[in-house]
Amino acid sequence: MRHFTLYALLAVLVAAGCDKAGQNFEYDDPYAVNDFTIPGLTIDNFPFIDCSTSTSPLRDLVLFDLLGVKSYWGVDFLSGSTYRLYFELPEGMVPHSEEHVRFTDRLLELRAYNGSHEAYVNLMDGVTDLIIDSRDISRNELKEAQEKGVEIETKPLAWDALVFIVNPANRVKSLSQEEIRDIYAGRITSWRDVGGAAEGIHPYMRNADSGSQEKMETMVMQGTPMVDLPEMIGSVMMSPYTSIENDPWGIGYTPYYYCERMVGDLRRVKVLAVDGVYPNAATILNGAAGRKHDAYPYVSNIYAAIRKDAPADSYARQIYNWLSTPHAKDIVDESGYISMRSHTLTK
């Protein structure tokens, strides 16, 4: 049995997956997706899909949809500061029965995740079968895969964005892209220089190889070195939130999806506009379309990834292919991400 790091996966009511029977799915058949089945796929042989923290709800919805599990959003009782998906007990299953315990254990295993970097490493090493991640494979990970003789295949699934958060007490509402770079390069050190109070700026950062850090370095800094402040680096997704909630002069960055859907109204931080544009679904789509007006600049993608040598008839490959279908895009929309549909980018 594989052993994976578990994040807030205790005390969950589990719905059983059912054996699904049906015809072989034709991936170019738009009429097949609304009643999609993968013959032989069950909860017992479901491939492990690793993921990042922010993409875990989408990964779970994919799992639930393919196994016929009903789910709902609720406050994560362990953290009390984020939302997560819970799932219902299937009709006819007796609570606390042997069957219930067996399915609970299996669903807990399938819902474990390791974060962006570890997910890609696990994919290279054959520990996981498929990943849904907040970013594409990094340059370092690509080099590691090449050294191991492994080819990784990736494709974008949805749009997300990198957003910047401050304490609600901070009167600054917007920063320019240049000001953000200068803050994180150590060239701007006082809020007074960007229209705020005469207080020092505390730039919170994320750990190397995290999805947020990769996006920060590539999209925002664009080769400019970040200030060397190891004491400001947080190792988990909630790090900037917990720091900034207690620091009126802090600033941090986080995925838009994580901020809006997983932290949501539980947060005690303020999201900044960039160049006067506040991040929301409309401005993110404008940024993705390359529009000149009302477009948020730091738009990113989430990705699915698989080993290129995964057999065509493997469940991992079939799910990977299914992620491009209209029905899968409905699941992406349901998760709260912005699915990649061509009509959404009409200029």
N, C-alpha and C positions, 0 to 999 in steps of 0.2 A: 504494500500500500504506500502511495506517495505521502510525504509529509510536507505540508505547506504552512506558511505563516497565516494565522487566522485573524481577521480584523472584525471585531464586533459580531461574532457569529453564534452567540450563545442564546439559549432560551427562545428559539424560533419555532413556530408551528410549521410543519412541513407538509406540502402536498406531494403525493406520489406521482411520478410520471407513469404513463400507460404505454403498453406496446402499441405502436402505431403501424397500421397496415395500409398499404396503398400502392399506387402505380409508381414506377420510377419517375422522378421529377425531371422535366425538361426545363433547363434554366432560361431558355429564350421564349418560353410559353407564358404570356401574361395572364392566361386564364387559370393556370395551375397554382398560382401563389396564394390565392385566398383560401385554399383548402390544402395547404402544404403538408406533406408527410415525408419522412425519410424511412423507408421500409427497414424494419429491424432495429431502429434506434430506440433505446430504452434508458431509463435512469441508471441502470447497471453498466451499460457500455458507452454512455455519453462521454465524449472526449473532454479532457480537462482544458478549459479556456482560461488562461491566465490574463491578468489585466492590471491597469494602474488603479489607484484609489478613485480618481474621478470618473473612470469608465466602468466601475464595478456595477452601477445600476443598469447600464445598457447590457453588459455581459449577462447579468442576472435575468433581464427581460428576454434575452435570446434563449437562455436556458429554460425559463418558464414557458415561453411560447411554444418551443419545440416539444416540451413535455406536457403541455396542457395544464399548467399550474396557474391558478389565479393569485394575483398579488395586489398589494396596496402600499402606499407610502405611510410612514410613521416616524416619530422621533426615535432616534437611536437611544435606547434606554441606558446604554453603557456610557456614552459620551455626553448625552443631554444637549449637545451643541450641533448635531447634524441630523439630517433625515436619512432613512434607508428604506429599502424595500422589504416588506414582510410578505409571507405567502400563506394561503389558507390551507387548512386540512382538507384533503379531497373527500368528496361525499362518500360515505360508507366506511371510511377508515376510523377505527376505534382509537381515541386518544390513549397514549401510553401503552398501546399494545406492542407486541414484538414487531409487527409490520411497521407501525409508526416509528419505533426506535430505529429500525433498519433504514428506512427512508430518510429519517432525520440525519443519521450519520452520513449517509451518502450525499445528501444535499449540502450538508456542511462542508464536506470535502470538495464538492464541485463549486461552492461559492467562496472558497479561499482564494486569496490573491497575494502577489508579492511586490507589486509596484513596477514602474516602467522599465527600469534597467534590468532588474532580476527576471522580469517576464521575457525579455529578449534573450538573456543568457539561458534561461530554461528552455526556450524554443530551440536555440542552437544545440543544446545538449540533449535534446529529445526528452526532457523531463515533462514538458507540456506539449500539447498537440496543436494549439492555435492560440493567438492572443488578440485582444482588443485593447489598444493602447492610446494614450493621450497624445502620442507623437509617433513619427516615423522612426525607423532605426537610425541611431546616431552614427557619426563617422567612426567613433571608437568601437562601437558595437559591430559595425560593418567590417572593420578591420579584424576584429576578433573572430567573426564568422568566417572570413576568408582564411584566416590562419588555421581554423578548425576544418576547413574544406566544406563548409556548409553554405548553401545559397538560401537567402531569405526572400520571400515574395511578400510584398505589401501593397495595400490599396487604401485610399481614403474612403471613409464612411460618412463623415459629417463635419460640419463646421463648429468650431469653438473659438475662443479668443483668450488672450492674456489680459487681465485687468489689474488695476492698481488700487489698493485700499489704504485708508488712513483712519485715524480715530475721528468719531463724529465731532469732537471738540475743535478739530482743525478747521479753520475757515477757508482754506484753499479748496477750490472745487474742480479746478482743471490744471493740467500741466501740459506743456508742449513735449513733443518727442525729444527735442534737444535737451530740455530741462531734465527729463527722466534720465537720459544718458549721463548728463553731467552730475546728477545726484548720485547715481550708482558708480560713476567713475571717481567720485570724491572731489569733483570740481565745485559743486554747489553744496554747502554744508549748513546753511541757515534757511529756515522757512521764509525769512524776511526777503530773501532774494527772489522768491517766486510768489510774492504777494501775501505771505502769511506773517505769523508772529516772529518776533526776534528770538527764536529758539532754534537750537541745533536739530538737524535732521538725523533721525536714526533709521538707516536703510536696512530693513530686514531682508534676508536672502534665503534661498533654498540650497539643499545639498547637491553636490555634483551628481550628474546622471539622472536626477529627477526630471519628470516631464516639464515642470514649471521652469527649472533652471535652464534646460536645453532651449526652451522657447525664449527665455529672457536673453540668453547669450546670442542666439541667432537672429531673432526678430528685432530686439530692442537695442542691444549693445552693438551688434553688427561688427564684431572684431575689436571693439574698444574694451580694454581690460576693466574688470570690476574692482572696486575698492577692496583691499585686503582687510576684512574684519571678520575673522573666524567666529568670534563670539556672537555675531548677528545671524549666523546660519542655523536654520531650523531643519530638522530631519523628517518631519511629517507634514501632511497637508494642512493640518490645523495650526501649525507653528506660527505663521504670520498673524492669524486671527487672535490667538491667545496672547501674543506679544503686544499687538496694536491695541487690543481692547483695554490694556492696562498702561499704554504708553501714548499720551496725547501727541507726541511728536514723531511717532514712527510712521513708516511707509513700507508696504510689502506688495507682492504680486501673487496672483492665484488664477487658476482657470475660471473663466466666466461661468461655465456650467457648474463647477463645484460651488462657486459663490452663490449662484442663483437657485440651484435646485437642491444641493446637498446641505448647504448651510442656511440659505434662504432667510426667512424672517427671524431665525434664531441668532443671526449675527448682530454684533454690536460694533460694526465698522461702517465706513462710508466709501463707496466706490467713486473714483475720480473719472472725470471726462479727460480725454486726450485730444489736444488741439481743439478743444471746445465740443467734441463729440462724445456723448455719453454712450457706453456700450449697452446695446439691447439687440433683440433678434433682428430688427430692421436695419440698424446701422452695421451690424456684423455682416448681414447679407450684402449690404451696399459695399462694404470693404471687400468681401469675397468676389463681387462682380467687378471690382476695379473702378467703381464710380468715383467721381471727383468730389461730390458734395455729400455731406451727412454720412460719411463712411468712416467706421472705426478702423484704425490702422493696423492693430495687432491681431489679425484674424489668423487662425491656425486650423489644422485638421486633426481629427482622430483617425486612427488606422486599424485595420485588421492585418495580421501577419501570419504566415505559415511557412513551413519548410518547403522549398521548391520541389523536393523529391517526394512529398506526400502523395500516396497513390490516389488516383482519380476516384476509386470506389471507397476510400476511407471516409469515415464519418466526419473527420476534421475537414477534409477537402470539400465534401458536400456542403457542410455548414459554411465554409469560406465562400463557396460559389453562391450559396443562397443569400449571403449578406448583401449581394448586389441586386436582389430582386425587389420589385415594388412592395411586396409584403414586408420584407425586412426593413425597408425604408419607413414603412408605417411604424415598425417597432422603434426605430431610431427617433422618429417624431414623438412617439409615446414617451420615450425616456426623457424628453426635454431637450435633447440635442437638435440641431438643425440639419436635417438629412440632406444629402447631396442629390437634389432633383434638378434637372436642367431648367425647368420652367421658373425656378426661383431666382435665376440669374439673368432673366430677360432684362435688357437695358432699356 
